Amino acid sequence: MCLVTFRSVRSRPYMIIAAAAAVAIALLLGRPRMVPAQIVGAEVKFHTDRIPDTEKQYLEGLDRKLETLIDDYQWTDEKYRYELPLRIDLYFNNWSWSAAYHRYNAGVLVALRSGIQLRDKRWDFRYARDEALHFGEPYDPLTGLIEFYIWICLGFEADRYSLLGGQPFYEKARFIAQNARFEMEYYQGWDQRLDFIHDLAGDTYRDLRTAAFHVEAGLYYLKNDKIESARSHLVRAVELVTSGPMERLELHRDDHIIRFVDLDRLVDGLLGIEAQDQTEKLARWDPDHKERYK
């Protein structure tokens, strides 16, 4: 098992397992296994141009508090870890305040470089500077939405290194969405979010989630010169990808973008195993972009 070290976005050193090692654990044990634990390394950025200076001052330091909360939270209890760099942008639009809380309307973007961007404009929450931030129960309208989207990002990443390995993470997101709808004051948007996670965790995208795993597995075996194993996974990926229209490979929904399968990575793998029959199959399936498959 190959251990490597690098620094997080907050310049904190971690021992991490490379993605290839994660695949190795999933594959070499002979059956799909849960992906090793992931340390989330968060970068949180506030966009406060639309609110007055008094509110900017009240929010001062909240971005760093959120980073620390996310980075220190135990997202999984597995032994081995690799870091998942996460970018979170908050766009503040409106505000009000009472004796106990300041209230905000904002948009949020939660993104991974590996192919997922989750955008949400329907967010209202309260914040009191003297209250400690937390994830989990009881539901909090500020941290609850952020936690919801982090679980989805973890699920997306886990699917790539373990067959449907993201399911436990998606179920955690679904639990939040189911309970948040009953929040008396900050329920806006949760019906749509619940529909979204139902589809992600259900059968709607199961084939594409499976294809994403086979692409990564095939590339792992190719890297280790196990050509027949690589071929088996990459051919299966082609079968799953071409079973539906090209447009579904990238989900566009409620301003979210999820790129389930990276065709360029798939083609690189097929070229590596000299599977011309499979690249030709992709070219017939995607005739408008034949040059991609040569």
N, C-alpha and C positions, 0 to 999 in steps of 0.2 A: 504494500500500500504506500503510495507516494504522498508524503506530507510536504506542503509548501507553506511559506509564511509571506503575508503581505499586509499592508496597512489599510485600515478602513478609511472611509471618507472623513472620519473624525481623528485620523492619525493614531489609532490605537491598534497595536499589533495583535494578531490572532493566529493560532495554528488552524489551518483550514485544509480540508480535503478537496483536491482538485475535482473538477467535474468528471474527468475520466475515472477517477477512483470511485466516485459515487456510482457510475455505471457498472464498474467492476463488481461492487458489492451486490448490486441488483441482479447481475447476470451470472456471475461465477458461482453463486450459491444454488443455481439451478432453477430458480423460480423468482417471479417478481417480488421484490421486497421494498419496504418503505425507504425513501431516500433518507440519508443521514441528516442529523440535526443541522439547522441553518441558523447562523447568527445574522440577524438583520442589521445592517449598517445604514442608518438613515441620514439623509441630508434634507433638512426642512427649510423652506424659504417662504417668507411672508411677502405678499404684495399688498401694500397699504395705501396706495395713491388716492383711493376714493374715500378714505376716512380722515377725520380731523387729527391734528397733532395730539390732542388730549387722549384720543383713543390709541394712537400709536404708542404713546408713553405707557398707557395702561397695559398694552400687550407686550411691552418690552421684556425680553427674556423668555417668553412663552415658546418661541421656536426652539431654543436650546433645551428647555424642559421637555418638550416633545421628543427631541432627538435622544436625550438621555433615557426617557421612558421606553422608547422603542428599542434602543440598543441594549438596554439592560434586561428587557423582558425575556423570560424563558419561553420561547415560542414552541420548542419541542423538548423532549426529555431524552433524546437519543445521545449516545456517547460521543459520536464523531460529528465534527462541525465543519462547515465551510461558510464563508460569508456571502450574503446576498445584498449587494448595494442597492438601496432604494431611494428614489427622489420623490419628495412630497412638496407640492406648491399649494399654498393657500392664498386665495384671491378675495380680499375683504371688500364687500359692497356696501352694506348698510349696518347700522348700529342703533342701539338704544340702551338705556340703563335704568336700574332700580337701586334701591338701597342695598340689596344683597348681591346682585349680579349685573354684569354687562352682557348684553345680548347682541349677537352678530348674525348677519347673513353673509355667506361666503361660498365660493366655488373651490373645489379641490382637484388636484391632479396627482395621482399616484402612479409611478412608472418604474419599470425595469428596462434596462438596455436590451434584454434578451427578447423583447417583442410584445410588451403589454403596456398600454396606457389607459388608465381608468380616470375618466373625467366626470365630475358631478357638480351641477350648478344649484341643486335643490337642497341646500344645507343651512339650517338654522340651529344655533347652539348658544349656550350660556357659558360664561367663564367668570370665576371669582379668583383673584390672585392669591388669596389666603387658603384655598383648598388644594389639597394634594391631587395630582393627576393619577389615574389608574386605568388599567384595562380590565375586562371581565365584569363580573357582577359587583354592585348594581350597575345597570346600563347608564352611561353618561353620554349626553348628546354631542360633546366635543370629541372625546376619545373613541366613542363607539363606532362612528363612521370611519375613522382612520383605521381602527382595528379590523373592521369589516373588509376594507380593501387590502389590507396587508395579508389577511388570510387568503384572499383570492390570488394575490401575487405569489404567495408560498405554494398554493395549489398548482398554479400554472407552471412554476419551476419544478416542482416535485414530479409532475406528469412526464417531464422530459427525461428523467433519470430512473423512474420506476413505473411499471405498467399501471396506469391509473392511480399512481401514488399520491396524486393531489386530492383524492377523495376526502380524507380526514380533515384537510384544511378547508375544503369547500363546505363541509358539513358544519364546521365552526362558524363560517361566515353565514350559513343559512340560519343557524341558531340565533345569531345576533339580529338578522333581518326579521325573523319571526317574532322576537320579543320587542324589537324597537317599534313595531307598528302600534303597540299599545301604550307608547309614551304619550301622555295626554297633550303635551304642548309642542313637542318636536318630532312629530310623526311624518312630516312632509317628505315624500319621495320613497318611503320604505316599501310601498306596494310594488313600485317598479323595480326596486333593488331585490325584493324577494323573488319576483318573476325571473330576474336576471340570474340569480344564483341557483334557482330551480333548474334552469336550462343548463348552466355550467356543470352542475352536479348530477344531472340526469342523463337521458339517452341522446339528447339533441346533438351534442358535440363529442360523444363517446368515441366515434371512429377517428375523429381528428386528434383527440387526445392520445389515442392509441398510436396513430401514425407518428406523432411527435416523438413518442418513446422509441419506435422502431428506427427512426432516422438517427437519433443519438446513439442507440445501441449499435446500429450498423457502422457508424463512424468510429465508435470505440473499437470494434473488432477490426476494422480496416487499419486503424492506427497501430494495432498490435499484430498485423499481418495474418489475421485469421480470416482469410478471404471467404471461405464457404459460410462461416457464421455471419460475416458482414453481408454477404449476398442474400441470405435468408431474411435478414431483418430489412434490408433496403428494398427487396422485391415486395415484401409485405407492405412496406410504407407506400410504395407506388400503387399497389392494389387499393389501399384505403383512400389515398389521395384522389385517385381517378374515379372513385365510385360516385362522386358528386361534382357539381360545377366548381370551377376554379375560384369563383367569387367567395365561396364559403370558407376558404383557407384563411381569410382575414375577416374577423368579425367586426362589423361597425354597428353599434347599438347604443342608444342613449349617450352619444358622444364618447363611448368606450371604443378602443381599438385593441383587438387581441389577434396577434399573428400566430396561429396554431402551428403551422408548418412553414419552415424556411425553405423554399424551393431551391435556392442557390446551394444550400448545404446538402440537400438531397441529391442534386445533380452532381456536386463534387464527389459524393460518395459513389454514385453510379459510375462516374468516369474512372474512379479509382479501382473499381472491380471490373472495369471494361464491360459493363452491361449495356451494350448498345441497344439491345432489344427493348430495354426498359426506358432508356432516354427517348427512343422512337415512340414508345407508347405515350410518354408524357407530351411529346411534340404533337401527336395526333389529338390528344386531349386538350391541348392548349395551342391551337393552330395560329393564333395571333402573335405568339412569342416563340416561334420555332428556333430562332437564333440562340435562345437561352439553353437549348438542349444539345448543342453541338460541342 
